[in-house]
């Protein structure tokens, strides 16, 4: 079965999906749920099933079961949903989708443009009258059923999103494609282009645009908000919000696994590095800001909240003399050694500190962190993070342990 990203051959793909969704296919998918679909186990299972079912149905069912298994890290009800490989890869996790959908509270009719397999449509449909628009009929077939799998109703329209009727719509979300038949597009490129997406605010005041986390701040107009979203310490996505939905110039949102959101918002640090935050030598504690905070340019905002100071004007690490209050916006580490960088003396230093397992964190200095971590691994009982950085414009080494 095609992956659904190319509308050509869609009639055949839809017929095979309908068969897979029918009684025979549903029974087969039920047998596959939770089974080992890797390596030799998959070969043995496929051979056995082909003695009971048509070969093409077995192939489609095993592909779908494998995708559902992979999707379980993104969706709690993945076992009831429908995916293509590309659709799953491009879909946001439901934790992020629910967070974004909360922006549309109080809005009535919504339209999800470039809805794909419905990763965001599912969350938008909870409490809203929503229509998903996409030109891929296979993904639309899946999007409608994925909403239903969560107990929601969502309309679907097959069309080029440029032709979508937005009359009477109270809010729009758009996830422009950042992949083409030739692979991933360059950062900043998408289809439809960002400029077209931004212009939607001239038709509907509440507009949200999904973007890559590497988006250039300068591409987002004044009055819009640029939000960077992380699941724990992992930066996942960005979103641009029109003035009708914006609450700040930039925002870092750190989401817990249960969806609890921690928000840090404000004006981003100036490009020239003149933030007004004092610069001091490393103290007894180090704050390593969440990647969402650094991408949002809110290190100074974090410093104001924690009472931290910078160790260097151009480095995002913050330091405190006293133990700072816990914060979801940074990893807090205790500094057990601080000195100018000298890689040759590091092994003996770590032995003296009873450090064995080592992670290496680098900011402001060049180096292969994985190779260095392997070289520094020793027999000590403590686990530590070796921080390669600069302090007051000097190469510096910090040996830290988690608080």
C-alpha positions as a printed Julia matrix, in Angstrom:
403×3 Matrix{Float64}:
   0.0     0.0    0.0
   1.26    3.49  -0.79
   2.11    5.71   2.15
  -0.69    8.15   1.37
   1.57   11.13   0.65
   0.92   10.91  -3.11
  -2.75   11.15  -4.19
  -2.02    9.04  -7.31
  -3.4     5.53  -6.88
  -5.62    6.78  -4.08
  -8.67    4.8   -5.21
  -6.78    1.53  -4.85
  -5.32    2.61  -1.5
  -8.75    3.59  -0.18
 -10.23    0.27  -1.28
  -7.51   -1.59   0.59
  -8.06    0.56   3.68
 -11.79   -0.1    3.59
 -11.09   -3.82   3.41
  -8.64   -3.53   6.31
 -11.27   -1.65   8.31
 -13.89   -4.29   7.52
 -14.68   -7.4    9.6
 -11.91   -9.59   8.18
  -9.25   -6.88   8.43
 -10.37   -5.82  11.91
 -10.11   -9.41  13.13
  -6.6    -9.68  11.68
  -5.52   -6.37  13.24
  -6.89   -7.58  16.55
  -4.7   -10.68  16.36
  -1.66   -8.57  15.56
  -2.13   -6.09  18.39
   0.7    -6.38  20.91
   2.61   -9.05  18.98
   6.31   -8.96  18.11
   6.56   -7.59  14.57
  10.32   -7.39  14.34
  12.87   -9.47  12.46
  12.41  -13.22  12.23
   9.29  -13.14  14.41
   7.52  -11.01  11.79
   8.57  -13.39   9.0
   7.25  -16.42  10.86
   4.02  -14.67  11.79
   3.45  -13.4    8.25
   3.96  -16.89   6.81
   1.46  -18.36   9.27
  -1.17  -15.7    8.63
  -0.93  -16.05   4.86
  -2.27  -19.58   5.26
  -5.49  -18.05   6.63
  -5.79  -14.67   4.93
  -5.03  -13.16   1.51
  -1.37  -12.13   1.22
  -2.1    -8.48   0.42
  -4.41   -8.17   3.44
  -1.74   -9.68   5.7
   0.86   -7.26   4.35
  -1.4    -4.25   4.88
  -2.38   -5.4    8.37
   1.2    -5.99   9.47
   2.24   -2.59   8.14
  -0.63   -0.89   9.97
   0.02   -2.83  13.18
   3.69   -1.83  13.06
   2.74    1.82  12.61
   0.29    1.65  15.5
   3.01    0.19  17.69
   5.4     3.03  16.75
   2.63    5.59  17.28
   2.07    4.5   20.87
   4.8     6.94  21.95
   2.74    9.79  20.48
  -0.88    8.74  20.97
  -2.51    7.0   23.93
  -5.12    5.42  21.63
  -2.75    4.55  18.82
  -4.12    1.0   18.7
  -7.43    2.35  17.38
  -5.97    4.89  14.96
  -4.85    4.83  11.32
  -1.47    5.91   9.99
   0.84    6.14   7.02
   4.58    6.28   7.57
   4.84    9.9    6.45
   1.64   10.87   8.26
   2.88    9.46  11.55
   6.3    11.07  11.23
   4.81   14.49  10.51
   2.05   14.34  13.14
   2.51   16.11  16.46
   2.11   14.07  19.62
  -1.25   14.39  21.31
   0.36   16.11  24.33
   1.55   18.95  22.09
  -1.66   18.96  20.03
  -3.83   19.32  23.16
  -1.64   22.15  24.4
  -2.0    24.01  21.11
  -5.74   23.36  20.91
  -6.19   25.14  24.24
  -5.34   28.41  22.46
  -8.69   28.21  20.68
 -10.76   28.14  23.88
 -13.92   30.15  23.38
 -13.69   29.97  19.58
 -16.48   28.32  17.65
 -15.88   26.9   14.19
 -12.31   25.89  13.39
 -10.52   24.75  10.26
  -7.41   22.56  10.3
  -5.5    23.16   7.07
  -3.07   20.47   5.88
  -4.6    18.21   8.53
  -2.74   15.04   7.47
  -3.78   11.99   9.47
  -5.44   14.26  12.03
  -2.93   14.53  14.85
  -4.1    18.08  15.63
  -7.62   17.58  14.3
  -8.31   15.08  17.1
  -7.53   17.65  19.79
  -9.21   20.54  18.0
 -12.39   18.46  17.67
 -12.69   18.19  21.43
 -15.21   20.97  22.12
 -15.15   22.57  18.67
 -16.93   22.28  15.36
 -13.92   21.56  13.15
 -13.21   20.69   9.54
  -9.94   19.23   8.29
  -8.73   20.17   4.82
  -6.11   18.23   2.88
  -5.65   17.24  -0.74
  -4.61   13.69   0.17
  -7.74   11.48   0.27
  -5.95    8.69   2.13
  -4.93   11.0    4.97
  -8.42   12.49   5.07
  -9.91    9.0    5.37
  -7.63    8.42   8.34
  -8.18   11.83   9.9
 -11.94   11.38  10.14
 -11.59    7.92  11.67
  -8.88    9.05  14.07
 -11.19   11.74  15.41
 -13.94    9.14  15.78
 -11.54    6.83  17.64
 -11.33    9.55  20.29
 -15.09   10.03  20.43
 -15.11   13.23  18.37
 -16.71   14.23  15.09
 -14.77   16.16  12.5
 -15.65   17.06   8.95
 -13.14   16.59   6.15
 -12.76   18.33   2.81
 -10.46   17.21   0.02
  -9.01   20.38  -1.51
  -5.92   22.47  -1.95
  -5.85   24.52   1.26
  -5.47   27.67  -0.84
  -9.01   27.08  -2.05
 -10.52   26.37   1.37
 -13.69   28.29   2.22
 -13.08   30.09   5.52
 -16.41   31.91   5.6
 -17.76   31.93   9.15
 -14.65   30.29  10.56
 -13.5    31.53  13.99
 -10.02   30.0   14.02
  -7.5    28.34  11.72
  -4.61   26.01  12.38
  -2.22   25.2    9.55
   0.59   22.66   9.41
   2.36   23.37   6.11
   4.36   20.52   4.61
   8.09   20.69   5.19
   8.79   17.63   3.08
   8.52   17.17  -0.66
   9.02   14.2   -2.95
  12.72   15.08  -2.86
  12.96   14.9    0.95
  13.01   17.44   3.76
  12.87   21.09   2.69
  15.37   23.61   3.93
  14.64   25.36   7.21
  12.15   28.17   6.57
  10.67   26.55   3.47
   7.25   24.94   3.43
   4.23   24.27   1.25
   2.22   26.44   1.39
   4.96   29.01   2.12
   5.07   30.76   5.48
   4.1    34.05   3.84
   0.82   32.53   2.67
   0.14   31.09   6.11
   0.82   34.42   7.81
  -1.57   36.15   5.41
  -4.42   34.0    6.74
  -4.63   36.47   9.64
  -6.12   38.92   7.16
  -9.08   36.55   6.74
  -9.42   35.02  10.23
  -8.06   36.73  13.33
  -7.19   33.53  15.23
  -4.44   31.72  13.32
  -1.88   29.19  14.5
   0.97   27.93  12.31
   3.09   24.88  13.1
   6.77   25.49  12.33
  10.14   23.8   12.65
  12.0    24.65  15.89
  14.82   26.18  13.83
  12.57   28.93  12.47
  14.17   32.37  12.21
  12.52   34.81  14.65
  12.73   37.53  12.01
  10.28   35.65   9.77
   7.43   36.18  12.23
   5.87   39.67  12.04
   5.5    42.08  14.92
   2.38   41.42  16.94
   2.66   37.66  16.46
   3.89   35.26  19.11
   6.54   32.63  18.44
   6.23   29.66  20.8
   8.83   26.91  21.2
   7.54   23.61  22.56
   9.53   20.96  24.4
   8.54   17.62  25.87
  10.73   17.53  28.91
  14.25   18.44  27.72
  13.53   17.59  24.08
  12.68   20.52  21.81
   9.98   19.34  19.41
   8.3    22.14  17.5
   7.52   25.81  17.19
   4.23   27.56  16.58
   3.44   31.07  15.4
   0.27   32.67  16.8
  -1.51   35.61  15.2
  -2.21   38.79  17.21
  -5.69   37.45  18.0
  -4.13   34.56  19.93
  -0.74   35.97  20.94
   0.17   36.74  24.55
   3.86   37.63  24.23
   6.56   38.07  21.63
   8.17   34.72  22.41
   7.26   31.85  24.69
   8.95   28.68  25.88
   6.47   25.95  26.78
   7.83   22.9   28.58
   5.33   20.04  28.72
   5.31   17.19  31.22
   4.31   13.7   29.98
   0.82   14.21  31.42
   0.4    17.42  29.41
   1.0    19.87  32.26
   2.44   22.99  30.63
   5.02   25.35  32.12
   5.23   28.67  30.32
   7.98   31.27  30.24
   7.18   34.3   28.08
   8.55   37.74  27.34
  10.73   39.75  25.0
  13.66   37.82  23.55
  17.22   38.74  24.41
  18.78   41.27  22.01
  20.98   39.88  19.26
  23.96   41.98  20.41
  24.08   40.07  23.7
  23.53   43.17  25.88
  20.93   41.59  28.16
  21.56   43.55  31.33
  22.07   40.32  33.3
  25.23   40.48  35.44
  28.15   38.28  34.45
  29.9    36.46  37.29
  32.35   33.62  37.54
  30.76   30.18  38.02
  29.3    29.71  41.48
  28.25   26.58  43.3
  25.25   25.86  41.08
  24.72   25.74  37.32
  21.43   26.17  35.46
  21.33   24.65  31.97
  18.25   26.21  30.29
  15.76   24.02  28.46
  16.3    24.18  24.67
  12.87   25.81  24.33
  14.1    28.65  26.55
  17.27   29.21  24.54
  15.43   29.09  21.2
  12.86   31.56  22.51
  15.68   33.89  23.57
  14.44   33.94  27.14
  17.59   33.16  29.1
  17.49   36.62  30.71
  13.85   36.07  31.66
  14.9    32.82  33.3
  17.71   34.63  35.1
  15.21   37.14  36.48
  13.01   34.32  37.79
  15.81   32.32  39.39
  18.17   35.05  40.52
  20.9    33.54  38.36
  23.68   35.38  36.58
  25.48   34.56  33.35
  28.9    32.94  33.34
  29.66   34.67  30.03
  27.76   37.31  28.0
  27.36   34.97  25.02
  26.76   31.67  26.82
  23.31   30.52  27.92
  24.44   28.84  31.17
  23.37   30.58  34.36
  25.02   30.29  37.75
  24.01   30.82  41.38
  26.03   30.83  44.59
  23.16   29.34  46.58
  20.95   26.45  45.54
  18.19   27.89  43.32
  14.54   26.98  43.63
  13.5    24.09  41.36
  12.43   25.2   37.89
  10.95   23.3   34.95
  12.85   25.59  32.58
  16.38   24.4   33.35
  18.38   21.44  34.52
  19.91   22.32  37.88
  23.35   20.91  38.7
  25.72   21.32  41.61
  29.24   22.34  40.66
  31.82   20.13  42.39
  34.82   21.5   40.51
  35.44   24.65  38.46
  38.67   25.58  36.68
  40.14   26.66  33.33
  39.75   24.04  30.6
  42.64   21.55  30.41
  41.66   18.36  28.66
  44.92   16.54  29.4
  44.4    16.87  33.15
  40.73   15.93  33.1
  41.15   12.15  33.65
  43.2    12.62  36.81
  40.79   15.3   38.04
  37.82   12.98  37.61
  39.63   10.15  39.39
  40.29   12.45  42.33
  36.57   13.24  42.43
  35.62    9.52  42.3
  33.82   10.1   38.98
  33.26    7.12  36.69
  30.34    7.54  34.27
  30.53   10.86  32.43
  28.22   12.97  30.29
  29.69   15.9   28.4
  27.77   19.13  27.83
  29.26   21.69  25.47
  28.5    25.39  24.91
  31.0    27.85  23.51
  33.81   25.35  22.88
  34.35   23.01  19.95
  34.71   19.28  20.49
  33.23   15.82  19.96
  31.25   15.29  23.15
  30.6    11.58  22.56
  34.25   10.81  21.88
  35.35   12.8   24.92
  32.8    11.06  27.16
  34.17    7.67  26.1
  37.75    8.75  26.83
  36.84   10.11  30.26
  34.86    7.1   31.45
  36.53    5.66  34.54
  36.05    3.34  37.5
  34.73    5.88  40.01
  31.41    5.47  41.8
  29.93    8.88  40.92
  28.19    9.98  37.75
  28.97   13.54  36.64
  28.5    15.99  33.8
  31.6    17.62  32.41
  30.66   21.02  31.05
  32.83   22.46  28.26
  32.12   26.16  28.09
  33.49   29.67  28.43
  33.48   31.8   31.55
  34.2    35.49  31.18
  35.58   34.75  27.71
  37.98   32.0   28.88
  37.72   28.26  28.04
  36.34   26.71  31.22
  35.57   23.32  32.72
  32.83   22.56  35.23
  32.3    19.16  36.79
  28.7    18.9   37.96
  26.3    16.45  39.55
  22.52   16.58  39.32
  20.8    18.32  42.19
